[in-house]
């Protein structure tokens, strides 16, 4: 197992290099530039200041030189400096990262907690009322745009009913302690987590149901039932363990998907996480911050695929990592 992880990690290096090159070039080809607002001002002072900034940030260097300098900084921990705040990029991202991890982690756990039992029950009760209702809700969940769902939740529960706060992760006007502080944080998380987990729950429910239906009629399931095993043991130990293999791929790859989905959620609910930082940096053309966030997203995708491969071996003993 250890050798396999090392080999896959080494194989991921050229992949990440290729992804980083594509990300770097795509940002460089976007209209305008990081100093577009300064260049648009006109005048000698503005031109002198712009030239000084271009020299300071190395924007006059050839693109290959700029890429090598940036990539070398990523490896050594120097992710550059924000064009707009002057702060180190890595520190800026790390300040926002815990908030995004909290949102995506809760959304992922909720999606699993709902989708797994609902998908299994829908498959074992095929064509029942529960199956039709859960399938219908899943299709609706996939079809609803997350930004629209977030705005509807805001309108209903914040503006009309006043039950839940509309923005942020805590009430800055009050200093809650104990249970009051816990409820304050929970009440701020309810709507953002609901929006973030909506599509993930709906998609995962459909995959669990479909995967379970494929294995429930296999010979080994009928043999397990014929041997007198309890139905719960047949479903959990025999059917679901084999059905979980394709589900693992979808579930694990939902982690970076949720991470990127935080861009919309954090913007709607004014949460200071990496998603909102991405939008702010895109508006200001803060390329170093954008490159840092996109690099983290690329690494998450690679790690998610590696984790999925490792989980396959735990679910199916026939898979060898020799």
DRENKE-98611 format. One line per 3 residues: number of its first residue (from 1); their letters; for each residue x, y, z of N, C-alpha, C, O. Coordinates in steps of 0.05 Angstrom, whole numbers. Last residue first. Example, Ala and Ser with C-alpha at 12.3 -4.5 7.8 and 13.67 -1.06 7.14 Angstrom:
DRENKE-98611
2> sa> 257:-45:142:273:-21:143:258:1:157:268:23:161 ~ 264:-114:156:246:-90:156:264:-66:156:285:-66:169
END
This chain:
DRENKE-98611
322> xxx> -2:-84:-111:25:-92:-114:40:-78:-136:63:-84:-141 ~ -53:-76:-95:-37:-52:-99:-7:-60:-101:10:-44:-94 ~ -112:-108:-118:-86:-110:-106:-70:-85:-114:-72:-74:-136
319> xxx> -178:-127:-107:-160:-106:-117:-134:-106:-103:-133:-105:-78 ~ -206:-163:-79:-194:-173:-104:-175:-152:-115:-158:-159:-132 ~ -232:-139:-37:-206:-152:-31:-192:-161:-57:-168:-167:-56
316> xxx> -262:-79:-38:-260:-103:-55:-233:-116:-51:-213:-105:-60 ~ -257:-39:0:-283:-50:-6:-282:-76:-21:-300:-93:-18 ~ -203:-27:2:-216:-34:27:-243:-47:22:-252:-65:37
313> xxx> -193:-14:-51:-180:-37:-40:-193:-46:-14:-193:-70:-8 ~ -223:34:-56:-230:10:-72:-218:-15:-60:-232:-36:-58 ~ -194:69:-26:-219:59:-15:-229:34:-30:-242:17:-19
310> xxx> -153:82:-61:-147:68:-36:-172:55:-24:-171:33:-13 ~ -181:110:-101:-168:85:-108:-161:69:-83:-163:44:-83 ~ -199:154:-71:-218:136:-82:-205:109:-89:-217:88:-84
307> xxx> -150:179:-60:-166:168:-38:-186:148:-48:-191:128:-35 ~ -136:195:-112:-119:176:-98:-135:163:-75:-133:139:-70 ~ -178:231:-122:-175:207:-139:-158:186:-125:-164:162:-127
304> xxx> -166:270:-83:-192:256:-83:-190:230:-99:-201:210:-91 ~ -117:289:-100:-118:274:-75:-144:258:-73:-145:236:-62 ~ -134:315:-147:-115:293:-149:-116:276:-124:-115:252:-125
301> xxx> -168:354:-125:-178:334:-145:-160:310:-146:-169:288:-147 ~ -133:383:-92:-156:369:-81:-167:347:-100:-173:325:-91 ~ -100:407:-131:-89:387:-113:-111:370:-99:-108:346:-96
298> xxx> -138:442:-153:-126:421:-170:-114:399:-152:-117:375:-158 ~ -148:476:-110:-170:460:-121:-159:437:-138:-169:415:-137 ~ -97:499:-103:-108:483:-82:-131:465:-92:-133:442:-85
295> xxx> -95:528:-151:-76:507:-146:-86:488:-124:-83:463:-127 ~ -136:565:-144:-139:544:-165:-119:522:-162:-125:499:-168 ~ -112:595:-103:-137:581:-98:-141:559:-119:-149:537:-112
292> xxx> -66:615:-129:-64:599:-105:-89:583:-100:-87:560:-93 ~ -87:645:-171:-70:622:-177:-68:604:-153:-68:579:-155 ~ -114:685:-142:-129:667:-159:-113:641:-165:-123:619:-164
289> xxx> -69:710:-119:-89:697:-102:-106:677:-118:-111:655:-108 ~ -42:729:-165:-29:711:-147:-49:696:-129:-46:672:-123 ~ -83:763:-191:-74:738:-202:-60:719:-182:-66:695:-182
286> xxx> -132:799:-182:-110:793:-164:-100:765:-171:-107:745:-158 ~ -175:826:-206:-153:815:-222:-128:810:-205:-106:815:-214 ~ -218:840:-177:-195:858:-175:-171:849:-192:-150:862:-192
283> xxx> -252:797:-187:-261:825:-193:-238:844:-195:-237:863:-211 ~ -221:756:-167:-227:757:-195:-236:785:-204:-229:794:-225 ~ -221:768:-113:-195:768:-127:-200:769:-157:-185:783:-172
280> xxx> -275:760:-101:-263:786:-96:-237:789:-112:-232:809:-124 ~ -280:705:-113:-296:725:-127:-283:753:-125:-281:767:-144 ~ -244:683:-75:-240:679:-104:-255:700:-120:-244:711:-139
277> xxx> -267:698:-27:-241:709:-34:-235:706:-64:-223:723:-76 ~ -312:666:-28:-315:695:-31:-289:708:-38:-288:728:-53 ~ -285:617:-22:-302:622:-45:-306:652:-50:-304:661:-72
274> xxx> -258:620:26:-242:620:2:-259:625:-23:-250:637:-43 ~ -299:665:66:-284:641:61:-269:643:35:-267:664:24 ~ -339:700:96:-311:706:88:-295:680:87:-279:674:105
271> xxx> -403:705:69:-385:690:87:-356:693:77:-350:690:54 ~ -451:723:45:-431:741:54:-413:728:75:-409:740:97 ~ -486:688:20:-490:693:48:-468:710:61:-465:711:86
268> xxx> -468:690:-33:-496:695:-27:-500:703:2:-514:722:9 ~ -414:675:-29:-422:701:-40:-450:709:-32:-455:732:-26 ~ -416:624:-9:-404:645:7:-410:673:-3:-412:692:13
265> xxx> -441:598:-54:-453:599:-27:-442:621:-10:-457:636:2 ~ -405:604:-97:-432:615:-98:-444:618:-70:-455:640:-64 ~ -359:580:-76:-357:606:-88:-384:619:-89:-387:643:-82
262> xxx> -370:529:-60:-370:549:-39:-368:577:-51:-374:597:-37 ~ -360:496:-102:-387:506:-99:-390:527:-78:-409:543:-77 ~ -308:481:-93:-313:501:-114:-341:513:-111:-345:536:-118
259> xxx> -320:443:-53:-300:465:-48:-304:487:-68:-304:511:-60 ~ -353:408:-79:-364:425:-58:-346:448:-52:-355:470:-47 ~ -313:387:-113:-337:400:-124:-350:418:-104:-358:440:-110
256> xxx> -277:362:-77:-269:387:-92:-292:401:-105:-291:426:-108 ~ -318:323:-60:-304:341:-41:-293:366:-56:-299:388:-47 ~ -336:291:-99:-354:313:-91:-340:332:-72:-349:355:-69
253> xxx> -302:250:-104:-298:272:-122:-317:295:-117:-313:317:-127 ~ -324:216:-66:-298:228:-60:-294:252:-79:-283:273:-70 ~ -373:201:-91:-373:214:-65:-347:229:-60:-347:252:-51
250> xxx> -358:176:-139:-374:200:-139:-372:216:-113:-369:240:-113 ~ -327:133:-118:-316:152:-137:-331:178:-137:-319:200:-136 ~ -364:106:-86:-341:119:-74:-329:140:-92:-321:161:-83
247> xxx> -399:84:-122:-409:106:-106:-385:121:-94:-386:146:-91 ~ -372:40:-142:-376:63:-159:-385:88:-144:-379:110:-152 ~ -373:11:-89:-348:17:-104:-352:40:-124:-336:59:-123
244> xxx> -421:-1:-67:-408:23:-57:-383:30:-74:-374:53:-73 ~ -439:-50:-83:-451:-26:-95:-436:-1:-88:-437:19:-103 ~ -412:-83:-47:-405:-83:-76:-416:-59:-91:-403:-49:-109
241> xxx> -437:-68:0:-407:-67:-2:-398:-67:-31:-379:-54:-38 ~ -491:-76:-9:-481:-49:-9:-450:-48:-11:-440:-29:-23 ~ -495:-134:-10:-503:-117:-32:-489:-90:-32:-477:-82:-51
238> xxx> -468:-152:39:-464:-164:12:-470:-145:-10:-454:-139:-28 ~ -478:-121:84:-453:-135:82:-447:-145:54:-424:-146:45 ~ -530:-98:75:-507:-82:84:-481:-96:77:-463:-83:66
235> xxx> -566:-138:56:-564:-112:43:-538:-98:50:-524:-88:32 ~ -556:-182:90:-554:-185:61:-550:-158:47:-533:-155:30 ~ -569:-160:139:-541:-169:134:-537:-172:104:-515:-165:94
232> xxx> -623:-151:132:-606:-128:137:-577:-135:132:-562:-119:121 ~ -643:-203:126:-644:-184:103:-625:-161:107:-613:-151:88 ~ -602:-256:153:-622:-234:157:-620:-214:133:-599:-209:122
229> xxx> -591:-316:115:-581:-292:128:-603:-271:132:-620:-269:115 ~ -606:-362:88:-620:-355:113:-609:-331:128:-617:-327:150 ~ -587:-373:39:-573:-386:61:-585:-379:88:-576:-389:109
226> xxx> -616:-340:5:-624:-369:7:-610:-383:30:-621:-404:39 ~ -588:-293:11:-616:-294:21:-624:-324:24:-637:-331:44 ~ -541:-308:-14:-540:-299:14:-568:-300:26:-571:-308:49
223> xxx> -560:-319:-66:-548:-340:-50:-548:-333:-20:-553:-349:-3 ~ -575:-268:-82:-596:-289:-79:-586:-312:-62:-601:-324:-47 ~ -524:-246:-82:-544:-235:-64:-567:-255:-60:-576:-259:-38
220> xxx> -498:-275:-121:-488:-277:-94:-508:-265:-74:-508:-273:-50 ~ -527:-261:-168:-529:-288:-157:-520:-289:-128:-532:-304:-112 ~ -561:-197:-167:-538:-214:-173:-541:-241:-158:-556:-243:-139
217> xxx> -598:-160:-155:-608:-184:-169:-585:-202:-178:-588:-220:-194 ~ -572:-119:-130:-592:-133:-115:-602:-158:-129:-612:-176:-115 ~ -537:-90:-164:-527:-114:-149:-548:-130:-135:-543:-153:-127
214> xxx> -567:-49:-187:-550:-67:-204:-542:-92:-190:-538:-113:-202 ~ -589:-22:-145:-607:-37:-162:-591:-57:-180:-601:-78:-187 ~ -544:4:-125:-556:-17:-109:-574:-34:-127:-575:-59:-124
211> xxx> -535:42:-164:-515:22:-159:-526:-1:-144:-520:-24:-149 ~ -582:74:-160:-576:59:-185:-556:37:-181:-558:15:-192 ~ -577:93:-106:-601:77:-115:-594:61:-140:-599:37:-141
208> xxx> -529:121:-110:-532:99:-91:-555:81:-99:-552:57:-100 ~ -542:160:-148:-521:140:-154:-523:116:-135:-519:94:-143 ~ -583:189:-123:-588:175:-148:-567:154:-154:-574:132:-163
205> xxx> -555:209:-79:-578:191:-75:-584:175:-100:-589:151:-99 ~ -517:242:-103:-508:218:-90:-531:199:-85:-527:175:-86 ~ -550:284:-122:-534:267:-141:-526:241:-128:-528:220:-140
202> xxx> -572:304:-74:-590:294:-95:-574:275:-114:-584:254:-121 ~ -527:319:-45:-545:299:-34:-562:287:-56:-565:262:-57 ~ -506:358:-80:-490:335:-72:-507:313:-62:-504:289:-69
199> xxx> -546:397:-81:-540:382:-105:-524:357:-99:-529:336:-111 ~ -545:412:-23:-569:404:-38:-562:387:-62:-572:364:-64 ~ -502:431:5:-506:402:5:-529:393:-12:-533:369:-16
196> xxx> -505:486:0:-481:472:-10:-486:442:-12:-474:429:-29 ~ -554:498:24:-550:504:-4:-527:487:-15:-528:476:-37 ~ -544:481:76:-566:469:61:-562:474:31:-567:455:15
193> xxx> -502:514:91:-496:486:89:-519:472:73:-513:454:57 ~ -529:565:91:-506:559:73:-501:530:69:-496:521:47 ~ -571:554:132:-577:559:103:-553:555:85:-556:542:64
190> xxx> -540:541:180:-561:524:169:-566:529:140:-565:510:124 ~ -502:575:201:-493:554:183:-515:540:169:-511:527:148 ~ -526:609:237:-514:621:213:-506:600:193:-503:607:169
187> xxx> -542:572:275:-563:586:260:-551:600:235:-565:602:215 ~ -492:557:296:-508:538:282:-529:552:264:-534:543:242 ~ -475:605:321:-459:594:299:-476:574:283:-475:575:258
184> xxx> -517:609:359:-511:631:341:-496:621:317:-502:628:294 ~ -512:561:388:-536:565:371:-531:588:351:-540:586:328 ~ -463:572:413:-465:549:396:-489:552:377:-487:546:353
181> xxx> -476:617:444:-455:619:423:-457:596:403:-454:600:379 ~ -513:593:478:-521:615:461:-501:619:438:-509:625:415 ~ -482:556:507:-502:547:488:-511:569:469:-517:563:446
178> xxx> -426:600:515:-439:575:521:-459:566:500:-453:569:476 ~ -439:668:495:-422:648:508:-439:623:513:-464:624:515 ~ -438:723:450:-451:700:461:-431:682:474:-408:680:465
175> xxx> -440:785:441:-419:767:451:-431:744:465:-435:744:490 ~ -466:818:383:-470:805:409:-446:788:416:-433:777:398 ~ -453:836:334:-464:855:353:-467:844:381:-470:859:400
172> xxx> -438:794:302:-417:811:313:-427:831:333:-411:844:348 ~ -460:732:299:-471:758:304:-450:776:317:-445:772:341 ~ -428:692:248:-434:698:276:-445:727:277:-441:743:260
169> xxx> -421:686:195:-421:661:211:-426:667:241:-428:648:257 ~ -459:722:143:-437:717:162:-439:690:176:-457:674:170 ~ -530:733:139:-502:735:129:-483:728:151:-489:729:175
166> xxx> -581:727:160:-578:728:131:-549:727:122:-545:721:98 ~ -607:684:212:-592:707:202:-585:705:173:-583:683:162 ~ -676:661:214:-647:655:212:-633:681:203:-644:697:188
163> xxx> -728:680:220:-719:658:237:-689:655:237:-677:648:258 ~ -757:717:189:-738:726:209:-727:705:228:-719:712:250 ~ -795:711:149:-800:699:176:-781:709:197:-788:709:221
160> xxx> -773:745:108:-801:743:113:-807:733:142:-823:745:156 ~ -716:744:111:-731:769:106:-760:768:113:-772:787:124 ~ -702:690:126:-690:714:138:-707:739:135:-713:752:155
157> xxx> -733:651:101:-726:647:130:-713:672:143:-712:674:167 ~ -745:673:48:-765:661:66:-757:662:95:-772:672:112 ~ -698:696:27:-723:711:26:-743:700:47:-756:715:61
154> xxx> -660:655:35:-656:681:47:-683:696:49:-690:707:70 ~ -682:615:2:-680:610:31:-676:637:46:-688:641:68 ~ -677:640:-47:-704:634:-37:-703:629:-7:-721:637:8
151> xxx> -622:643:-52:-637:668:-51:-666:663:-40:-677:679:-25 ~ -609:588:-55:-599:605:-33:-615:630:-30:-621:638:-7 ~ -635:574:-103:-643:562:-77:-634:578:-54:-649:582:-34
148> xxx> -604:604:-138:-633:610:-135:-643:598:-109:-659:611:-95 ~ -555:580:-133:-557:608:-125:-587:616:-122:-593:632:-104 ~ -564:528:-150:-558:532:-122:-561:562:-114:-569:567:-92
145> xxx> -620:510:-189:-595:524:-188:-589:531:-158:-607:541:-144 ~ -649:446:-190:-651:473:-178:-623:486:-178:-604:474:-168 ~ -638:394:-209:-646:415:-228:-646:443:-216:-642:462:-231
142> xxx> -625:364:-164:-605:367:-185:-612:390:-203:-594:405:-213 ~ -674:367:-137:-650:377:-125:-628:382:-145:-613:401:-143 ~ -708:340:-173:-713:369:-167:-687:381:-155:-680:404:-163
139> xxx> -687:289:-168:-687:303:-194:-690:333:-191:-677:349:-204 ~ -698:280:-114:-670:280:-124:-668:294:-150:-650:310:-155 ~ -754:279:-113:-739:300:-98:-710:302:-107:-699:324:-109
136> xxx> -762:233:-144:-772:259:-153:-757:282:-139:-750:302:-152 ~ -739:194:-111:-728:199:-138:-737:226:-149:-721:241:-161 ~ -772:198:-66:-744:204:-64:-731:209:-91:-714:227:-93
133> xxx> -822:183:-90:-819:209:-77:-789:216:-75:-781:239:-82 ~ -812:131:-110:-821:153:-128:-816:180:-116:-807:198:-129 ~ -798:104:-62:-779:105:-85:-787:128:-104:-769:143:-112
130> xxx> -844:110:-31:-819:122:-22:-799:124:-45:-785:145:-46 ~ -880:80:-62:-884:108:-59:-859:122:-50:-852:144:-60 ~ -840:34:-103:-858:41:-80:-862:71:-80:-849:86:-94
127> xxx> -802:20:-140:-830:26:-149:-849:30:-127:-874:30:-131 ~ -762:-14:-92:-766:-4:-119:-795:-2:-127:-811:-21:-122 ~ -738:-17:-41:-767:-14:-44:-774:-2:-72:-789:17:-74
124> xxx> -684:-18:-48:-697:-42:-37:-727:-41:-38:-741:-62:-35 ~ -677:34:-67:-670:11:-84:-684:-14:-74:-694:-30:-90 ~ -693:66:-24:-707:69:-50:-701:45:-68:-719:36:-82
121> xxx> -655:50:14:-684:44:18:-699:46:-8:-717:30:-13 ~ -608:70:-10:-611:42:-4:-641:34:-1:-650:14:-13 ~ -619:126:-11:-614:111:-36:-618:81:-32:-628:67:-50
118> xxx> -626:137:44:-648:141:25:-644:126:-1:-663:113:-11 ~ -575:123:66:-599:108:73:-622:112:54:-636:93:49 ~ -542:160:31:-537:131:34:-562:116:43:-570:98:29
115> xxx> -561:214:36:-562:199:10:-559:169:13:-573:154:0 ~ -554:231:89:-581:230:77:-581:211:53:-599:194:51 ~ -500:226:100:-519:217:120:-547:215:109:-563:198:118
112> xxx> -476:251:56:-473:223:60:-495:212:79:-506:190:74 ~ -493:305:65:-500:291:40:-498:261:43:-515:246:34 ~ -470:315:115:-499:314:112:-507:300:87:-527:284:87
109> xxx> -415:313:100:-426:294:120:-456:292:118:-467:270:119 ~ -414:356:64:-407:329:55:-418:308:74:-429:288:66 ~ -428:400:96:-444:393:73:-439:364:63:-458:350:56
106> xxx> -385:400:132:-412:395:142:-430:387:119:-447:369:122 ~ -343:411:95:-343:387:112:-371:380:122:-379:357:120 ~ -356:461:74:-356:437:56:-356:411:72:-368:392:64
103> xxx> -354:493:122:-378:491:105:-378:466:88:-398:451:88 ~ -301:483:140:-324:479:157:-349:475:141:-365:456:145 ~ -271:500:96:-270:472:104:-293:465:122:-304:443:121
100> xxx> -283:555:97:-292:539:74:-291:509:81:-309:494:73 ~ -258:568:146:-287:573:142:-298:556:119:-319:544:122 ~ -204:555:138:-220:541:158:-250:545:154:-265:526:159
97> xxx> -187:593:95:-190:564:90:-207:550:111:-224:534:104 ~ -174:645:106:-201:639:97:-207:609:96:-231:601:95 ~ -122:642:122:-141:656:139:-169:649:132:-187:648:149
94> xxx> -98:618:79:-100:603:104:-119:616:124:-132:603:140 ~ -98:660:42:-114:637:37:-119:621:63:-141:612:68 ~ -62:696:66:-89:705:60:-107:681:56:-130:681:66
91> xxx> -15:665:68:-28:674:93:-57:682:89:-74:677:105 ~ -6:660:13:-10:636:29:-24:644:55:-42:630:64 ~ 3:714:-3:-20:699:-13:-26:675:4:-49:670:11
88> xxx> 20:767:40:27:742:28:2:725:20:-17:724:35 ~ -9:832:22:-5:810:41:5:785:27:-1:782:3 ~ -25:871:-12:3:870:-5:10:848:15:33:846:24
85> xxx> -75:876:-33:-72:880:-4:-43:881:5:-37:892:26 ~ -67:871:-89:-86:891:-78:-82:896:-48:-85:919:-39 ~ -33:830:-103:-30:855:-116:-46:878:-102:-39:901:-104
82> xxx> -4:789:-54:-29:799:-66:-24:826:-78:-11:844:-66 ~ 54:753:-69:42:774:-54:17:784:-68:17:787:-93 ~ 75:683:-66:73:710:-77:58:729:-59:51:722:-36
79> xxx> 82:637:-39:61:637:-60:57:665:-72:38:669:-87 ~ 130:602:-16:127:631:-22:108:634:-45:116:633:-68 ~ 138:548:-13:120:561:7:117:591:4:102:603:19
76> xxx> 166:523:-52:181:531:-28:164:545:-7:174:551:15 ~ 127:514:-91:141:491:-79:155:499:-53:155:483:-34 ~ 113:566:-104:92:548:-94:106:524:-80:97:516:-58
73> xxx> 161:586:-125:150:597:-100:129:578:-87:128:576:-63 ~ 163:558:-172:184:554:-152:175:564:-125:182:552:-104 ~ 119:581:-198:119:552:-191:140:546:-170:135:530:-152
70> xxx> 138:635:-205:114:629:-189:113:600:-180:108:594:-156 ~ 183:627:-236:185:641:-210:161:634:-193:164:630:-169 ~ 161:602:-281:181:588:-265:184:601:-237:186:587:-217
67> xxx> 126:643:-299:115:617:-290:135:602:-272:128:592:-251 ~ 162:683:-313:142:688:-293:131:662:-282:127:659:-258 ~ 190:657:-353:204:665:-329:184:670:-307:189:662:-284
64> xxx> 150:650:-392:163:627:-380:178:634:-354:178:618:-335 ~ 136:706:-402:117:688:-389:131:663:-377:125:655:-355 ~ 188:754:-386:174:735:-405:157:716:-389:162:710:-366
61> xxx> 173:810:-342:189:787:-350:174:770:-370:149:771:-371 ~ 139:848:-325:153:853:-351:170:830:-359:180:829:-382 ~ 122:834:-276:103:831:-298:115:836:-325:104:830:-346
58> xxx> 146:836:-226:158:820:-246:140:815:-270:143:795:-284 ~ 128:870:-187:115:844:-188:126:826:-210:117:804:-214 ~ 161:915:-198:161:902:-172:150:874:-172:160:856:-159
55> xxx> 148:928:-251:175:919:-245:176:904:-218:190:884:-215 ~ 96:944:-243:101:922:-261:129:911:-256:134:886:-258 ~ 103:987:-208:89:962:-198:95:939:-216:99:916:-207
52> xxx> 128:1023:-241:142:1014:-217:130:988:-206:144:970:-197 ~ 89:1031:-279:114:1019:-287:129:1008:-263:142:987:-265 ~ 50:1056:-247:44:1030:-260:70:1016:-268:72:992:-264
49> xxx> 77:1103:-233:69:1084:-212:64:1056:-224:72:1036:-213 ~ 81:1126:-284:105:1120:-268:99:1099:-247:114:1081:-242 ~ 26:1132:-296:43:1116:-313:69:1108:-298:77:1085:-300
46> xxx> 10:1167:-256:-2:1141:-257:16:1122:-274:20:1099:-267 ~ 40:1212:-269:44:1199:-243:34:1170:-244:46:1152:-234 ~ 21:1225:-320:48:1217:-317:53:1202:-291:66:1181:-291
43> xxx> -44:1199:-344:-27:1218:-329:1:1206:-324:5:1182:-324 ~ -90:1144:-331:-77:1164:-347:-59:1182:-330:-59:1180:-306 ~ -121:1102:-310:-123:1128:-297:-111:1151:-314:-119:1173:-312
40> xxx> -113:1053:-330:-135:1068:-341:-137:1096:-330:-152:1112:-341 ~ -72:1032:-301:-66:1041:-328:-88:1057:-340:-83:1074:-357 ~ -100:1017:-255:-80:1038:-253:-74:1049:-281:-71:1074:-284
37> xxx> -132:977:-274:-145:1000:-262:-125:1023:-260:-133:1046:-263 ~ -95:939:-292:-112:952:-311:-125:978:-299:-127:998:-313 ~ -60:906:-267:-56:935:-263:-73:951:-282:-67:974:-288
34> xxx> -73:854:-282:-74:861:-253:-71:891:-248:-80:900:-227 ~ -114:863:-341:-90:854:-327:-92:863:-298:-110:877:-291 ~ -150:852:-400:-141:870:-380:-116:860:-367:-98:849:-381
31> xxx> -175:784:-409:-173:813:-417:-164:830:-394:-169:824:-371 ~ -130:728:-399:-155:742:-394:-152:772:-401:-131:783:-399 ~ -82:703:-405:-96:710:-429:-123:725:-425:-136:733:-444
28> xxx> -66:691:-354:-50:711:-368:-65:720:-393:-61:743:-403 ~ -101:650:-341:-104:676:-327:-89:698:-342:-98:721:-343 ~ -81:611:-377:-109:621:-379:-113:647:-365:-126:665:-376
25> xxx> -30:602:-357:-33:614:-383:-61:625:-387:-65:646:-399 ~ -41:579:-306:-25:604:-308:-30:618:-335:-33:642:-336 ~ -70:533:-320:-82:554:-303:-67:580:-307:-80:602:-310
22> xxx> -31:506:-350:-56:513:-362:-69:536:-347:-79:556:-358 ~ 8:498:-310:14:513:-334:-11:523:-348:-12:546:-356 ~ -20:466:-273:-11:493:-265:-4:510:-290:-9:534:-290
19> xxx> -27:419:-303:-51:435:-295:-42:464:-288:-56:483:-295 ~ 27:403:-308:11:409:-331:-13:426:-325:-19:446:-339 ~ 38:394:-253:53:414:-269:38:422:-294:36:446:-300
16> xxx> 2:353:-242:-2:379:-229:14:401:-243:5:424:-245 ~ 26:313:-274:-2:322:-278:-7:349:-266:-19:367:-279 ~ 76:307:-252:74:318:-279:46:327:-285:42:347:-300
13> xxx> 56:287:-199:73:311:-202:72:323:-231:66:346:-233 ~ 31:239:-199:14:263:-198:30:288:-203:19:309:-210 ~ 70:201:-196:56:204:-221:39:229:-222:35:240:-244
10> xxx> 82:206:-142:102:214:-162:89:218:-189:97:236:-204 ~ 35:185:-121:42:212:-115:63:223:-135:61:246:-143 ~ 37:132:-139:16:150:-149:22:179:-143:16:197:-159
7> xxx> 82:115:-109:83:114:-139:61:133:-150:67:148:-169 ~ 64:121:-57:87:136:-66:88:138:-96:94:159:-108 ~ 21:85:-57:16:114:-52:39:131:-62:35:152:-74
4> xxx> 49:37:-66:29:47:-86:24:76:-82:22:91:-102 ~ 79:32:-20:93:35:-46:74:46:-67:81:63:-84 ~ 38:25:17:55:49:18:70:54:-8:72:77:-16
1> x> 17:-24:0:0:0:0:17:25:0:12:44:-15
END
